[in-house]
Amino acid sequence: MGKKSRLKKERKITMKFAGSPMLTEDGGIHSIVEGEKPSPEKLKEMEKAYQENIRKSPMWNMMVKEYGKVEAEKLLLQCKVKID
């Protein structure tokens, strides 16, 4: 198995959701995820994937329409993956 395939498989295991995402009062989204705590590098990778998913979603179009592309990009950078 090549390195790329192995990484893709690891990503699927790391990001496998154990429950439905939950919205919090402060607008955050919390999820319970199976697996070991990700490394700082893996956390950055997850964050980039999360931001890219937002960019491909209808929410991104709403953000751009309401705030303009420059401000929407700034807001997107505030969308972080955090492990508690």
N, C-alpha and C positions, 0 to 999 in steps of 0.2 A: 504494500500500500504506500503510495507516494505521500510526501509531507503535506501537500495541499489537501488531499483526501482525508488524511488523519486530522488536520486542523478543522476541516469542515465537520467531521464527525464529533470532535471535541466540542465545537461550538454548539452543535445540536444538543449535546448532553448538558452543557453548562447552562444553556438558555431554555431548557425544558421547563415549562410552567407547571407548578403543582396545583395552582388554583387560579381563579379569575382575578384580573387586575382590579384593584379597589381605588376609587377616587377619595381623596381626603379633603377636609374643609379648606386647606390652604391651596387646593388646586393640584396637589401632587398625585401621582399614581403609584400605588404600591402593589407589588406582586410577590408571591412566594415562589421561589425557584429551587428546584432540586439540584443537588451537587455540592461540591466543595466551594469555598469562597474563592472567587476569581483573583488572579494576580492583577497588579496595577496595569500591566500591559493588556490583559484580557478585558479589564474594566473599560479601558480606553476604546478597545475594539467594539465592545458592546455599546458604548456611548455613540460611537460613529454610526453603527448600524441603526440604533434608535433614532438618531437625527435624520438619517437617510430615509427611514421608514416614514417619518413625519413629512419629509420633503416630497415623498411620493403619494401622500395622502390628500384627501379633499381639504383637510385642516390647513395644509400649507397654502392652498389657493385662497382660503379665507383670510389667512394671516397677511399674505401679500396684498390682497384687495383692501384690507382694512388699514394696514400700517405702511405699505410700500415695501419693495424688495429689500432695500438696505436695512430697514428696521426689523423686517421679518427675519433676516439673516442673524441679526443681533439677538433677537428673541430665541431663535433656534439654538444658538450657542449656550443659552441658559438651560436648555433641556439636557439634564445630566442623569447619569446612572449612578446611584449611590447605594452602598451596601451598609446596612445597619447591623 
